[in-house]
């Protein structure tokens, strides 16, 4: 078994790379080259990999588009990234049409049945607008590019935009040494190396930084890739058993959903093939991770980093069990510091701003905003807005994002701690905690809780449960309920959208 798998369909690495080389020749025919961009608005599909690899073969940056964006948000990305070509799934074409410029090469990929079923979308290609080309026809009409015409360029990932407009992380072309370093970092963080029998399941959207790296690097090292159109907890277990998955990336919310499956469902699948499961991107509640290690064994790893920095710490299950809550120690070549507002190192156990950098990776800037890149540099290192502390042995523990921190009555409160406590309460599916304007305290702690299906929760009961777990001043003064929280497919909650209604008409800004 090898190649890339989607549902019941499979393509070999050779066939995928041949199609990418043909698409690259097409890009060259319309003068797309080094430094240009190609916007990829595709779900987890063969075409996503083909388009990204094809752009790299001509030195262009693939821009991994979040297909949750509205037409207005796509228009902003188009204006910012200035793509020379756009590749989009057919079923999303109508929604994005107002944002797609007429003078850009528009390529439309057939929406495959697996994706259509997962999203309740129309399968197939449908009618194309004037000037658009079918992605398959585009590929078939060009001979394969004989060889890469430039050094492969990195994927541009747009940040989530928790403060202001999202910015694209555009990495500089790496030297040969920097490419080797990146390969080593990815190998350590994801466990992906050129080895026989490696099977990796891509269950999170490829527009996110971590699964994007997992998918494209998996192709590079010859791993078998199992593409999952949309995460479903039991289906993930079924796919692990069927394809004997060895390597997996997961966001913490996926662990939560997996643990919510009935015990009889969890126990009926053979997961013994798993060798390396890594999570990142968001805090993982201690009890959730402990339960996953109890279930899957010491195969669960973690790394900390960002789109900007790459992974700067790593942590094995054994290390984590010795220090529950840690995200690991700095890996070789990386520096991690925790400082106060004056840049002085904080003592062990004292929270401060987390600064990091990996000196061996290519530097980056933000698309059309080098000033923002310069502004995030502190004392020669980089800050992505995280607050945390180091222990005596240099292991990093994260508290929260500085932008999410609540200051209530002059006291710093970290929502991630409260969210972790809420997720331990029976009947809670998910939650988001944030600050809302308060005349007396400046900010008050607010929680929006999503109950499990057919479960009714009471705010006073929840507060009582929380008081047994966290200090009283951290208990939300207001608890609201929602049948569904606004989120991306990865499970990441659009917290800013929740906060807007609480801050609107207060005369204060989020």
HELIX and SHEET records of a PDB file:
HELIX    1   1 UNK A   13  UNK A   29  1                                  17    
HELIX    2   2 UNK A   46  UNK A   57  1                                  12    
HELIX    3   3 UNK A   71  UNK A   81  1                                  11    
HELIX    4   4 UNK A   90  UNK A   92  5                                   3    
HELIX    5   5 UNK A   93  UNK A   96  1                                   4    
HELIX    6   6 UNK A   97  UNK A   99  5                                   3    
HELIX    7   7 UNK A  113  UNK A  119  1                                   7    
HELIX    8   8 UNK A  135  UNK A  140  1                                   6    
HELIX    9   9 UNK A  176  UNK A  190  1                                  15    
HELIX   10  10 UNK A  209  UNK A  220  1                                  12    
HELIX   11  11 UNK A  233  UNK A  243  1                                  11    
HELIX   12  12 UNK A  252  UNK A  259  1                                   8    
HELIX   13  13 UNK A  263  UNK A  266  1                                   4    
HELIX   14  14 UNK A  286  UNK A  296  1                                  11    
HELIX   15  15 UNK A  317  UNK A  322  1                                   6    
HELIX   16  16 UNK A  370  UNK A  375  1                                   6    
HELIX   17  17 UNK A  415  UNK A  422  1                                   8    
HELIX   18  18 UNK A  459  UNK A  467  1                                   9    
HELIX   19  19 UNK A  472  UNK A  474  5                                   3    
HELIX   20  20 UNK A  495  UNK A  503  1                                   9    
SHEET    1   A13 UNK A   9  UNK A  11  0                                        
SHEET    2   A13 UNK A   4  UNK A   6 -1                                        
SHEET    3   A13 UNK A 224  UNK A 227  1                                        
SHEET    4   A13 UNK A 199  UNK A 202  1                                        
SHEET    5   A13 UNK A 247  UNK A 251  1                                        
SHEET    6   A13 UNK A 276  UNK A 280  1                                        
SHEET    7   A13 UNK A 300  UNK A 306  1                                        
SHEET    8   A13 UNK A 310  UNK A 315 -1                                        
SHEET    9   A13 UNK A 326  UNK A 330 -1                                        
SHEET   10   A13 UNK A 396  UNK A 401 -1                                        
SHEET   11   A13 UNK A 386  UNK A 390 -1                                        
SHEET   12   A13 UNK A 352  UNK A 358 -1                                        
SHEET   13   A13 UNK A 334  UNK A 339 -1                                        
SHEET    1   B 8 UNK A 133  UNK A 134  0                                        
SHEET    2   B 8 UNK A 105  UNK A 109  1                                        
SHEET    3   B 8 UNK A  85  UNK A  89  1                                        
SHEET    4   B 8 UNK A  37  UNK A  41  1                                        
SHEET    5   B 8 UNK A  61  UNK A  64  1                                        
SHEET    6   B 8 UNK A 156  UNK A 158  1                                        
SHEET    7   B 8 UNK A 168  UNK A 171 -1                                        
SHEET    8   B 8 UNK A 364  UNK A 366 -1                                        
SHEET    1   C 2 UNK A 377  UNK A 378  0                                        
SHEET    2   C 2 UNK A 381  UNK A 382 -1                                        
SHEET    1   D 2 UNK A 406  UNK A 408  0                                        
SHEET    2   D 2 UNK A 411  UNK A 413 -1                                        
SHEET    1   E 3 UNK A 428  UNK A 438  0                                        
SHEET    2   E 3 UNK A 442  UNK A 451 -1                                        
SHEET    3   E 3 UNK A 478  UNK A 481  1                                        
END                                                                             
